[in-house]
């Protein structure tokens, strides 16, 4: 979506500043959406979901690394299980 004066601003924006202007514009839009009662809860739900999947991805990657190390005989299975349980309990699982 382009505003009426946006094309004029794009024409006079220096190439070195263009990325900063785009980033600042996107950030301002995000803040305004977050402050609106209509979109605030949707944004919070989306961010929480992203954090949850990131945590699960980290735990899965750690499990796969530990499994590979155990299969190669580089670490003991019991010590790895202990650390995995601690990690998952700290994540709330």
Backbone as JSON, one array per atom type, in Angstrom:
{
  "sequence": "XXXXXXXXXXXXXXXXXXXXXXXXXXXXXXXXXXXXXXXXXXXXXXXXXXXXXXXXXXXXXXXXXXXXXXXXXXXXXXXXXXXXXXXXXXXXX",
  "N": [[0.84, -1.17, 0.0], [0.66, 2.14, -0.89], [1.12, 5.43, 0.17], [-0.04, 8.75, -0.64], [2.11, 10.64, -0.79], [4.28, 9.02, -0.73], [5.67, 7.98, -2.98], [7.02, 10.22, -3.88], [8.75, 10.64, -1.75], [10.31, 8.33, -1.96], [11.66, 8.84, -4.34], [13.44, 10.89, -3.67], [14.95, 9.8, -1.67], [18.11, 8.85, -0.48], [20.27, 6.25, -1.67], [21.84, 4.92, 0.23], [20.42, 5.3, 2.56], [18.01, 4.19, 2.22], [17.44, 1.5, 3.09], [17.43, 1.83, 5.89], [15.29, 3.63, 6.14], [13.16, 2.04, 5.26], [13.19, 0.01, 7.19], [12.69, 1.49, 9.56], [10.15, 2.49, 8.92], [8.65, 0.12, 8.76], [8.89, -0.72, 11.4], [7.58, 1.33, 12.8], [4.99, 0.95, 11.8], [4.5, -1.61, 12.87], [4.5, -1.03, 15.62], [2.31, 0.72, 15.79], [0.24, -1.02, 14.98], [0.41, -2.86, 17.08], [-0.37, -1.26, 19.22], [-3.02, -0.86, 18.71], [-6.33, -1.81, 19.64], [-7.58, -3.75, 18.14], [-5.66, -5.36, 16.78], [-3.75, -6.05, 18.66], [-3.93, -8.38, 20.43], [-3.79, -10.43, 18.53], [-1.2, -10.1, 17.55], [0.31, -10.6, 19.87], [-0.39, -13.3, 20.31], [0.69, -14.46, 17.99], [3.45, -13.94, 18.29], [3.97, -15.35, 20.66], [3.46, -17.94, 19.77], [5.47, -18.23, 17.85], [7.74, -18.1, 19.52], [7.32, -20.41, 21.05], [7.54, -22.46, 19.06], [10.18, -22.02, 18.31], [11.54, -22.71, 20.64], [10.84, -25.42, 20.82], [12.04, -26.35, 18.5], [14.73, -25.92, 19.12], [15.04, -27.7, 21.28], [14.55, -30.12, 19.95], [16.67, -30.17, 18.1], [18.83, -30.28, 19.89], [18.3, -32.77, 21.05], [18.69, -34.44, 18.8], [21.42, -34.01, 18.29], [22.54, -34.98, 20.67], [21.7, -37.66, 20.49], [23.17, -38.5, 18.25], [25.78, -38.2, 19.21], [25.77, -40.04, 21.3], [25.36, -42.39, 19.83], [27.77, -42.51, 18.5], [29.38, -43.1, 20.55], [30.58, -41.13, 22.04], [29.61, -39.8, 24.27], [27.96, -40.53, 27.4], [24.8, -42.08, 27.7], [23.09, -41.73, 29.96], [23.97, -39.33, 31.21], [23.35, -37.5, 29.22], [20.58, -37.73, 29.07], [19.88, -36.65, 31.53], [20.61, -33.91, 31.24], [18.92, -33.21, 29.11], [16.4, -33.53, 30.29], [16.55, -31.54, 32.25], [16.74, -29.26, 30.59], [14.24, -29.37, 29.22], [12.49, -29.17, 31.4], [13.06, -26.62, 32.32], [12.04, -25.21, 30.22], [9.42, -25.52, 30.61], [8.16, -27.94, 30.19]],
  "CA": [[0.0, 0.0, 0.0], [1.45, 3.37, -0.96], [0.42, 6.67, 0.48], [0.05, 9.71, -1.74], [3.42, 11.27, -0.87], [5.35, 8.04, -0.55], [6.48, 7.87, -4.19], [7.91, 11.39, -3.9], [9.8, 10.39, -0.75], [11.2, 7.31, -2.52], [12.5, 9.44, -5.38], [14.49, 11.74, -3.11], [15.7, 9.08, -0.64], [19.43, 8.39, -0.89], [20.37, 4.79, -1.69], [22.42, 4.45, 1.49], [19.47, 5.49, 3.65], [16.77, 3.5, 1.85], [17.21, 0.36, 3.98], [17.08, 2.35, 7.21], [13.95, 4.19, 6.06], [12.21, 0.93, 5.16], [13.16, -0.65, 8.51], [11.99, 2.37, 10.5], [8.75, 2.54, 8.54], [8.04, -1.15, 9.17], [8.84, -0.74, 12.87], [6.5, 2.23, 13.21], [3.73, 0.27, 11.5], [4.33, -2.68, 13.86], [4.14, -0.42, 16.91], [0.94, 1.22, 15.69], [-0.65, -2.18, 15.0], [0.44, -3.42, 18.44], [-1.1, -0.36, 20.13], [-4.46, -0.84, 18.41], [-7.03, -2.88, 20.35], [-8.01, -4.78, 17.19], [-4.57, -6.25, 16.38], [-2.82, -6.3, 19.76], [-3.96, -9.77, 20.88], [-3.31, -11.27, 17.43], [0.26, -9.98, 17.52], [0.84, -11.31, 21.03], [-0.56, -14.73, 20.05], [1.65, -14.86, 16.96], [4.79, -13.92, 18.87], [4.06, -16.48, 21.6], [3.54, -19.17, 18.97], [6.82, -18.29, 17.27], [8.68, -18.44, 20.59], [7.09, -21.82, 21.38], [8.13, -23.31, 18.03], [11.63, -21.86, 18.37], [12.0, -23.52, 21.78], [10.7, -26.83, 20.46], [13.07, -26.62, 17.49], [16.0, -26.0, 19.84], [15.04, -28.96, 22.03], [14.67, -31.22, 18.99], [18.05, -30.16, 17.6], [19.69, -30.77, 20.96], [18.07, -34.21, 21.16], [19.35, -35.1, 17.66], [22.87, -33.93, 18.51], [22.87, -35.92, 21.75], [21.51, -39.0, 19.97], [24.3, -38.79, 17.38], [26.98, -38.35, 20.04], [25.64, -41.32, 22.01], [25.56, -43.45, 18.84], [29.2, -42.55, 18.18], [30.09, -43.48, 21.77], [31.35, -39.99, 22.56], [29.07, -39.42, 25.57], [27.12, -41.54, 28.02], [23.38, -41.8, 27.53], [22.47, -41.25, 31.2], [24.29, -37.91, 31.44], [22.62, -36.73, 28.22], [19.17, -37.71, 29.47], [19.76, -35.72, 32.65], [20.65, -32.55, 30.72], [17.73, -32.99, 28.31], [15.29, -33.36, 31.23], [16.72, -30.21, 32.85], [16.39, -28.29, 29.57], [12.81, -29.38, 28.99], [11.79, -28.67, 32.59], [13.24, -25.17, 32.34], [11.18, -24.65, 29.17], [8.04, -25.67, 31.05], [7.58, -29.21, 29.7]],
  "C": [[0.89, 1.23, 0.0], [0.57, 4.56, -0.64], [0.69, 7.67, -0.62], [1.45, 10.33, -1.87], [4.58, 10.31, -0.82], [6.24, 7.91, -1.78], [7.45, 9.05, -4.3], [9.06, 11.21, -2.92], [10.79, 9.36, -1.27], [12.14, 7.9, -3.56], [13.65, 10.24, -4.8], [15.31, 11.05, -2.03], [17.02, 8.59, -1.2], [19.5, 6.87, -0.78], [20.9, 4.24, -0.37], [21.46, 4.52, 2.66], [18.18, 4.7, 3.42], [16.45, 2.34, 2.79], [16.79, 0.79, 5.37], [15.66, 2.91, 7.21], [12.89, 3.1, 6.01], [12.07, 0.23, 6.51], [12.4, 0.2, 9.52], [10.49, 2.44, 10.2], [8.02, 1.27, 8.98], [7.89, -1.22, 10.68], [7.71, 0.15, 13.38], [5.14, 1.59, 12.94], [3.46, -0.84, 12.52], [3.88, -2.13, 15.21], [2.69, 0.08, 16.88], [-0.07, 0.07, 15.69], [-0.74, -2.76, 16.4], [-0.4, -2.57, 19.4], [-2.6, -0.34, 19.85], [-5.15, -2.02, 19.1], [-7.45, -4.02, 19.42], [-6.91, -5.8, 16.95], [-3.66, -6.68, 17.52], [-2.79, -7.78, 20.16], [-3.48, -10.72, 19.78], [-1.79, -11.26, 17.36], [0.87, -10.75, 18.68], [0.74, -12.82, 20.82], [0.47, -15.23, 19.03], [3.06, -14.94, 17.51], [4.97, -15.08, 19.84], [4.19, -17.8, 20.85], [4.91, -19.32, 18.35], [7.86, -18.67, 18.32], [8.54, -19.91, 20.97], [7.77, -22.73, 20.35], [9.65, -23.2, 18.0], [12.21, -22.71, 19.5], [11.93, -25.01, 21.45], [11.75, -27.23, 19.43], [14.44, -26.78, 18.15], [16.11, -27.31, 20.6], [15.21, -30.15, 21.09], [16.09, -31.3, 18.44], [19.01, -30.69, 18.64], [19.54, -32.28, 21.11], [18.79, -34.96, 20.03], [20.87, -35.1, 17.81], [23.29, -34.94, 19.57], [22.76, -37.36, 21.24], [22.7, -39.41, 19.1], [25.57, -39.02, 18.19], [26.95, -39.66, 20.82], [25.91, -42.48, 21.05], [27.03, -43.6, 18.47], [30.04, -42.95, 19.39], [30.88, -42.36, 22.39], [30.85, -39.51, 23.92], [28.22, -40.56, 26.11], [25.66, -41.12, 27.95], [22.76, -41.22, 28.78], [22.76, -39.78, 31.46], [23.53, -37.03, 30.45], [21.14, -36.63, 28.58], [18.95, -36.7, 30.58], [19.72, -34.27, 32.14], [19.42, -32.23, 29.88], [16.5, -32.78, 29.2], [15.35, -31.98, 31.88], [16.31, -29.13, 31.86], [14.89, -28.21, 29.37], [12.03, -28.86, 30.2], [11.92, -27.16, 32.72], [12.38, -24.48, 31.29], [9.72, -24.84, 29.52], [7.38, -26.95, 30.58], [7.8, -30.32, 30.68]]
}
